[in-house]
Amino acid sequence: MIGFHHRPDLVDDAIIKPVSCVHLADILIRSLNVGSGGDSTIPAVAQRAWEALGFSEKDIDVILLAMEEELAGIESFVSEV
């Protein structure tokens, strides 16, 4: 499944949701400047993944906020170690 997260359009319907979750997570984390995909581009979410997950733009805003809060907690923890 992980191997297809850059190309969710190629996977069978049986695994489209988990592949789409990894696809979206990868894009969102890159948009927060965490990690590296080997370049500085932030790809668009594949249409098939977007449709499979059924999120609205507001849902994405909520997810991004939660990710930012989690990252802040991690950064705080790491700085104390």
Buried (B, 14 or more C-beta within 10 A) or exposed (E): EEEBBBEBEEBEEEEBBBBBBBBBEBBBBBEEEEEEEEEEEBEEBBEBBBEBBEBEEEEBEEBBEEBEEEBEEEEEEEEEE
